[in-house]
Amino acid sequence: MKIISLFCGAGGMDLGFIKAGHQIIWANDNDKDCIETYKNNICKEYNLPHEHVVIKDIEKIKSNEIPEGDVVIGGFPCQGFSVANPYRHVEDKRNKLYLELLRIIKDKMPKYFVAENVPGLLSIGNGAVIRMIMKDFKDIGYKAQYKVLNSADFGVPQKRLRVIILGTRNDIEQRIFHPKPTHENKWLT
């Protein structure tokens, strides 16, 4: 499938999709160092053209500047949601970047989307934020579900919890679901 990657950072999520046999057709982040790392590692290793990696503020990119794809992926910024942030609050300006992910999904209407964030997303505003996000996806035509996954349950030698939101466009019969753990990690609990 053809993947549009938002908030790509250094390409960690993109690498997983590439290794699963998908094609990243467009990637974006506004952090110059992340994009340089992406180009020096992902692009070189997988012979990808550098032109598909765009360094620019997503708020300044029009949807028609992005090619059509089958899947939109993105780990929208998490600093405003993280419980590690002692000043976190619903009105943190970084939290509104989720709306850019929503905008691109609404405008491009890919078959699927995958969004990633920290577990603090579920508790901020006593759950009001995640309820709003799930309603937003429903309102633009997607069946979506979220789940907290631990990377250690999938063979990564690190306990790393992340909220993964998966969405399938309403007219697509074959839905995507969260994977079942492949590894048992009792020693990490």
N, C-alpha and C positions, 0 to 999 in steps of 0.2 A: 504494500500500500504506500501511497505518497503521503508523507508526513510534513506538516507545518509545525515548527517548534518555536514557541514563544517563551521568553525569559530563559533562554537556553543555557546561560552561564557558560561553563567550560565544556558542556556537552555530555554530561553524565547520563541523562535520560535519553538523549539522542543516540548515544553509543549502544544502549540496550536495544533500542528499536532497530538500529543498523544490524546488530548481531542477530536479531530475530528475522532478518531478511527484508526489512522495509527500507524505503528510500527517503532520506531527508531532502525535501525539495526547497525548503526555505527555513532559515533559522535566524533568530533575532535576540539581541540583548543590548543594553546600553552601556555595559561595562567593557571598556577597551581591553583590559588585561584578560578578562574571560574570553573575549572574542579572539585575541591573539593565541591564547592557549588552545581554543577550539580549532583554529586554523592550523596551528603547529602540530597538533595531535590527531584530531579526528579527520580533518581534511587530508593531511599528508598520508596517514595510515590507510585510509579508505579511498584514496584518489578522488576526493570530492572537489568540485570547483569552489574556489574561495568566494565567488560572486554570490552564492546562495546564502552566505552568512552576512547579515546586515547589522552594523553597529549604529543604532539610532533609538531614541526614546520612542517606545511603542505608542505613546499618546500622540506622536507627530506622524505616525504612519497611517495612511488611508488604507482601508480594507482592499481597495482595488489595486494597490501596489503589491499585494500578496497573491501568489499564484493559487490556483484551486488545488485542493488536496483531499484525501480520504479521511485523514485524522488530524486533529489539532491537539498538540500536547503542550503542557506548560506547568512549571512550578512557579506560580505567581508569588511575588515577594512575601516572606513569612515573618519578617521582623516585628510587624505590628500585631501579629497574632500569638507569637511565641510566649510561653510562660516564663522563659528566661529573661524576657523584657519586663523589668519591674514597673515600667510606666505604660504597659500596654493598655489600650482602650479602643473602643469601637471606632472612634473618630480619627485614629492615626491615619495621616495622609497616604501612607504606603498601602493601607488596606484597600484603597480605591483602585489600585492597579488590577485587582481581580476583575473590575468592570471592563478593562481592556481585553482580557481573555474572553469574557462574555460577549463583548462587541464583535470580536473577530469570529467567534463561533457562530453568532447570530447572522453575521454578514456572509460568511463562507458556507455555512450549513454543511459541514463535513458529515460523513456517515457516523463517525465516532469522535469522542474526545477523551483525553486522560489529563486530569489536573492533580497536582501534588502539593501538599502543604504540611505544616506541623500539626500535631494533635491539639495544640492550644486553640486552633481554629474552631474546635468543637465546643469549647467552654467559654470563649469570649462572648460577653453579652448574655450569659446564662443560656447559651445555645441559640440565641436569636440570629447570629450571623450565619451559622450553617443552615438553619431553616430558611433564611432569606436566599442564600446561594442555591439551595436545592429548588426553591420555588422559581427563582430566576431561570434555571435550566429548564424546568418544566414549562414555563411561560414561553420560551423560545422554541419549543418543540422537541425536547429530549426526555427520554426516560433515563434518570440518573440515580446512582446509588454511591454511597461512600463507605469506606471501611478503613480502620487503622491496621496497617500491615507493619510487621517487624522484619527488617531485612535479614536478620539471623535465621528466620524461618524459611529462607530461600537460598541458604548456603553462603551468605556474606558473613565473614568473621567479625561481625560488629552488631551490637544491638542498636538499631536505629528505627524508631517509630515514625511513620508518616501516614497522613490521611491521604488516601487515593480515591479520587472521585472519577467514576467511569460513566460515560454517557453514550447512549445510542439514539440516533435520530428516530423519531416516532414511526416513520414509514419503513424502517429497516427491520426485517423480521429477526435476523440473527443478532441477538444482543451480545454484548461483551460483559463478562463477569470477573470478579476478583479471583485470582488464582488460589488454589489450595496450597498450603505449605508443603515444601519438598524436603525439609529437614526438621529434625526434632532437636530442640536446643534447650533442654531442661536446665543445663548448667548456666544459662544466661538469665534465668528468671529470678 
